Amino acid sequence: MVPAHDTPSTEPAPEPQWAVIGVGLLVMLFLGLSALRVGENATFPAVLIGIAAGVSLYKASFGFTGGWRLAIEEQRTRRFRAQLALILLVCVISFPLLEHGSHIGLSTGGFVFPFGISAAIGAFLFGIGMRMAGGCGSGTLFTLGGGSMRMLVTLGSFVAGSVVATAHLPLWRELPALPAFSLVSAFGAGWALFLTALTLGVVALIAIGIEKHRYGELETSDTHAPQQTGVWSPERGAMALALTCIATFMFLGRPWGITSGFTLWGAKILHAVGIPVENWPYWEDRMAVVHAPLFADTTSLMNLGIMGGALMAAGHAGRFRPTLNLSHTDLMLAAAGGMFMGYGARLAYGCNIGAYIGGITSGSLHGWLWLVCALTGFWVVSRASTFVYGRRVGCDEATSNSR
């Protein structure tokens, strides 16, 4: 049976909420002026890219949690395959930039990290948190900006988990790990793109085979998205977010990342209340960013821009309706999921954006290994909740959009 929120609505499209749009414009203006005041070359572009990402994420309800849930629990793979297409689109540009960008004045670096026991545990924990909270790094931001009060709880615990993990990182980093490996460095951009496209194609074919085996055919319409006027298809969302990733490579000189901003927010809060994070090994040589203005951090600006862009998109759609009517189970899952994601992200070099998308589009092996471990954690929670409750608990970005 299709859930009630997936049935097409016969109600007329809501009118735009001009007050919400006005607040969104003020937020954007404040972020833009703050970025210009800092005076760094990349800060203002970070705001613009973040706003565009927030609009795209909201309009397409493009959360990684929803795509994974549908693929794992219902064997509907369209949204998961859209994620694979996003990665390929970015790699077509990012790999040549990584190898030849300096020749055209673009100093571009990738996220290439070692992957070992600590990163595997971190990605596994992140996958658990995704399913419990019903959101990921980007999903938490855009659904919160779109009015989901549930995600406010998730964000708070996400920040807490991120900064707590920094106190333990030296111990985790002592565990065995594979060395960092980059396809682009090892084989060159051309071969790296071929190998990545081949792997993505194999994964997509497996996903198609699983869906066809269960249903006999592929889903042709996105019946799992909110049925409302102006919602983008997963494919259109993938193209829009690919542009976000490419713009980040070009203007910020690195892949798109999210959770390092959360870690910084947590450190700033702890430092402000007198907790000596400067004594933690992780922060010993990073206190300059803790003392610096928040708006000097491009990741934080992008994160805030995502929320502002989603707020504008929700107001334009007439669907910004925050509610505090949350059950104890909702609050518990949101808080625990955020904590798992925050802690896991620091161990595993980021979230679905920084570690998964950022890693693979940098040609790094750790991005693929992160995906395997995170999907495993996600699957475990799906199976466990069915066994314990007789149903699957939690939600995803498509349903959180209106909560």
C-alpha positions, 0 to 999 in steps of 0.5 A, spaced: 500 500 500 502 506 498 503 511 504 498 517 504 503 522 503 505 519 496 498 519 493 497 525 489 493 531 492 487 534 489 488 540 493 489 547 489 497 549 490 498 553 496 499 561 495 506 563 496 508 565 503 510 572 502 512 573 509 516 567 509 520 569 502 521 576 505 525 573 511 529 568 506 531 574 502 533 578 509 537 572 511 540 571 504 542 579 504 545 578 511 549 572 509 552 576 503 553 582 506 557 578 512 561 574 507 563 581 503 565 584 510 570 578 511 573 580 505 575 573 503 575 571 495 571 565 496 566 567 502 561 570 497 561 565 492 560 560 498 553 564 500 551 563 493 552 556 492 549 554 498 543 558 496 542 555 490 543 548 493 538 549 498 533 551 493 535 545 489 535 540 495 528 542 497 525 543 490 527 536 488 526 533 496 533 530 494 535 527 500 540 521 500 536 518 506 530 517 502 533 514 496 537 509 500 530 507 504 527 506 497 532 502 494 533 498 501 526 497 503 522 497 497 527 495 492 525 502 488 532 505 485 530 511 481 532 516 487 539 512 488 540 511 481 539 519 480 545 519 486 549 515 481 548 520 475 550 526 480 556 523 481 558 521 474 556 528 472 561 531 477 567 527 475 566 529 468 569 536 470 572 534 477 577 529 475 580 534 469 580 540 474 584 536 479 589 534 474 589 540 470 586 545 473 592 549 475 594 550 468 588 554 467 589 558 474 584 554 478 588 551 484 583 545 485 584 539 491 580 533 492 578 529 499 583 523 499 584 520 505 586 513 508 580 509 510 581 504 516 577 501 522 576 508 525 573 510 518 569 504 517 566 504 524 564 512 523 561 510 516 557 505 519 555 509 525 553 515 520 548 510 516 545 508 523 544 515 524 541 517 517 536 511 518 534 513 525 534 521 524 531 520 517 536 525 514 543 526 512 548 532 512 544 535 507 537 533 508 538 535 515 539 542 513 534 543 507 528 540 511 530 544 517 530 550 512 524 548 509 520 548 516 522 541 519 522 542 527 524 535 528 530 536 524 532 542 529 533 536 534 537 532 529 542 538 527 543 540 535 545 533 536 549 532 530 553 538 532 554 535 539 556 529 536 561 532 531 565 536 536 565 530 542 568 526 537 574 531 536 576 529 543 577 522 541 580 522 534 587 521 536 585 514 539 581 512 533 587 514 528 591 510 532 587 504 529 590 500 522 588 504 516 589 503 508 593 508 505 590 514 501 589 512 494 587 517 488 585 514 482 586 521 478 593 521 481 595 513 480 592 513 473 590 520 470 584 523 469 582 519 463 582 512 466 580 515 473 573 517 469 573 510 465 574 506 471 569 510 476 564 510 470 564 503 469 563 502 477 557 506 477 554 503 471 555 496 474 552 499 481 546 502 477 545 495 473 545 491 479 540 496 482 535 496 476 536 488 476 533 488 483 528 493 482 526 489 475 526 482 479 521 484 484 516 489 480 517 486 473 519 493 470 522 500 473 518 505 476 517 511 471 514 516 475 517 519 482 511 516 486 515 517 492 516 524 492 511 529 495 505 530 490 505 538 489 506 543 484 513 545 482 517 539 485 523 537 481 524 530 478 530 526 481 534 527 475 533 534 475 535 535 482 541 531 480 543 535 475 542 541 479 546 539 485 552 536 480 552 544 478 553 545 486 558 540 486 562 543 480 561 550 482 564 548 489 570 545 486 571 551 481 570 557 486 572 554 493 578 549 490 575 543 493 569 538 494 563 540 497 563 539 504 558 540 510 560 536 517 566 540 518 562 546 519 558 543 524 564 541 528 566 548 528 560 550 531 560 545 536 567 548 538 565 555 538 560 554 543 564 550 547 569 555 547 564 560 549 562 557 555 569 556 558 570 549 556 578 548 554 577 545 547 584 548 545 587 543 550 584 537 545 589 535 540 585 536 534 584 543 536 591 545 538 593 547 531 586 549 529 584 555 534 585 560 529 578 558 526 575 557 532 577 565 534 575 567 527 569 570 525 564 564 523 562 568 516 570 567 514 568 559 514 566 557 507 563 551 509 559 554 515 556 559 509 554 554 505 550 550 510 547 557 512 546 558 505 542 551 504 537 553 510 536 560 507 535 557 500 530 552 502 526 557 506 525 561 500 523 555 496 518 553 502 515 560 502 515 560 494 511 553 494 507 556 500 509 550 504 512 553 510 508 550 516 513 548 522 510 544 527 512 542 534 507 536 535 512 531 535 512 524 539 517 522 544 519 517 539 520 522 534 524 526 538 528 520 541 530 518 534 532 525 531 536 526 537 540 519 537 540 519 529 544 526 529 549 524 535 550 518 531 551 522 524 555 527 528 560 522 531 561 518 525 562 523 520 568 526 524 571 518 524 569 517 517 572 524 514 565 527 513 558 525 511 554 523 504 556 529 501 564 530 504 566 523 504 561 519 499 560 524 494 566 528 495 571 522 496 568 519 489 569 525 485 576 526 488 577 519 485 579 517 492 578 510 494 575 512 501 569 514 498 567 508 495 568 504 502 564 509 506 558 508 501 559 500 503 560 501 510 554 507 511 549 502 507 551 497 511 549 501 518 543 503 514 540 496 512 542 494 519 537 499 522 532 498 517 532 490 519 532 491 526 526 496 526 522 491 522 524 486 527 522 490 534 516 494 532 514 490 526 514 496 522 520 501 519 521 507 524 523 514 522 522 518 516 526 521 510 527 528 507 521 527 502 516 526 508 520 531 513 519 536 508 512 538 511 513 536 518 
